Amino acid sequence: MANRQQAKQQHRPGNRWALQEAKANLSALVRHTAEGPQRITVRGKDTAVVISASDFERMLGEPTGRAIVEAFARCPHDFEIERASAPASPREIDL
């Protein structure tokens, strides 16, 4: 119980954790990712950010290619994309 109170008292405002504090209180840091990204500092400078798994998945986006299509649609330049295909002959199979 004393460790949790001590961790709360040492935790700096703005979701920033000194590296040694983050190492000592990793479970608490991970729990705080539900509130938003948690920054880890080294010598007072932001060095790393820990985010929740759901935020990470959201950042990855859809694996369907929709993001690239939407990016091309927003592009102010005119261009055409040729669809490349390799010629292939059917293979024979034994039935």
C-alpha positions as a Python dict, from the first residue, in 0.01 Angstrom:
ca = {
    (1, 'M'): (0, 0, 0),
    (2, 'A'): (281, 239, 86),
    (3, 'N'): (443, 176, -255),
    (4, 'R'): (126, 276, -440),
    (5, 'Q'): (92, 597, -240),
    (6, 'Q'): (459, 671, -292),
    (7, 'A'): (425, 608, -668),
    (8, 'K'): (128, 846, -687),
    (9, 'Q'): (321, 1114, -500),
    (10, 'Q'): (630, 1073, -720),
    (11, 'H'): (437, 1063, -1049),
    (12, 'R'): (493, 1389, -1229),
    (13, 'P'): (198, 1576, -1378),
    (14, 'G'): (125, 1548, -1750),
    (15, 'N'): (163, 1170, -1771),
    (16, 'R'): (542, 1189, -1760),
    (17, 'W'): (750, 931, -1576),
    (18, 'A'): (1122, 942, -1511),
    (19, 'L'): (1282, 624, -1646),
    (20, 'Q'): (1368, 488, -1302),
    (21, 'E'): (1016, 566, -1179),
    (22, 'A'): (868, 389, -1483),
    (23, 'K'): (1083, 81, -1420),
    (24, 'A'): (991, 71, -1053),
    (25, 'N'): (618, 119, -1123),
    (26, 'L'): (567, -56, -1455),
    (27, 'S'): (228, -201, -1360),
    (28, 'A'): (96, 143, -1263),
    (29, 'L'): (237, 296, -1581),
    (30, 'V'): (60, 33, -1792),
    (31, 'R'): (-267, 92, -1606),
    (32, 'H'): (-237, 466, -1674),
    (33, 'T'): (-228, 401, -2050),
    (34, 'A'): (-607, 369, -2027),
    (35, 'E'): (-606, 744, -1955),
    (36, 'G'): (-380, 824, -2250),
    (37, 'P'): (-19, 796, -2366),
    (38, 'Q'): (245, 782, -2092),
    (39, 'R'): (574, 958, -2162),
    (40, 'I'): (901, 830, -2022),
    (41, 'T'): (1179, 1082, -1969),
    (42, 'V'): (1554, 1048, -1941),
    (43, 'R'): (1733, 1346, -1789),
    (44, 'G'): (1412, 1547, -1821),
    (45, 'K'): (1368, 1486, -2196),
    (46, 'D'): (1091, 1277, -2350),
    (47, 'T'): (1248, 954, -2470),
    (48, 'A'): (968, 701, -2511),
    (49, 'V'): (590, 678, -2508),
    (50, 'V'): (383, 385, -2382),
    (51, 'I'): (32, 354, -2525),
    (52, 'S'): (-255, 112, -2477),
    (53, 'A'): (-294, -182, -2712),
    (54, 'S'): (-622, -36, -2843),
    (55, 'D'): (-451, 296, -2925),
    (56, 'F'): (-173, 105, -3101),
    (57, 'E'): (-422, -95, -3310),
    (58, 'R'): (-606, 226, -3400),
    (59, 'M'): (-278, 387, -3507),
    (60, 'L'): (-191, 91, -3728),
    (61, 'G'): (-515, 141, -3917),
    (62, 'E'): (-694, -105, -4136),
    (63, 'P'): (-477, -356, -4319),
    (64, 'T'): (-704, -333, -4624),
    (65, 'G'): (-516, -61, -4808),
    (66, 'R'): (-802, 184, -4767),
    (67, 'A'): (-568, 442, -4605),
    (68, 'I'): (-339, 454, -4909),
    (69, 'V'): (-636, 483, -5146),
    (70, 'E'): (-775, 771, -4938),
    (71, 'A'): (-433, 938, -4932),
    (72, 'F'): (-410, 918, -5311),
    (73, 'A'): (-762, 1058, -5340),
    (74, 'R'): (-662, 1362, -5130),
    (75, 'C'): (-343, 1421, -5328),
    (76, 'P'): (-356, 1750, -5524),
    (77, 'H'): (-137, 1613, -5805),
    (78, 'D'): (-268, 1429, -6108),
    (79, 'F'): (-120, 1087, -6166),
    (80, 'E'): (-215, 746, -6295),
    (81, 'I'): (-125, 411, -6151),
    (82, 'E'): (-77, 124, -6388),
    (83, 'R'): (-174, -214, -6260),
    (84, 'A'): (112, -450, -6314),
    (85, 'S'): (54, -817, -6363),
    (86, 'A'): (293, -1093, -6447),
    (87, 'P'): (195, -1323, -6730),
    (88, 'A'): (148, -1675, -6606),
    (89, 'S'): (43, -1986, -6784),
    (90, 'P'): (-188, -2238, -6620),
    (91, 'R'): (-11, -2529, -6458),
    (92, 'E'): (-101, -2886, -6519),
    (93, 'I'): (-228, -3099, -6233),
    (94, 'D'): (-300, -3470, -6205),
    (95, 'L'): (-657, -3558, -6121),
}
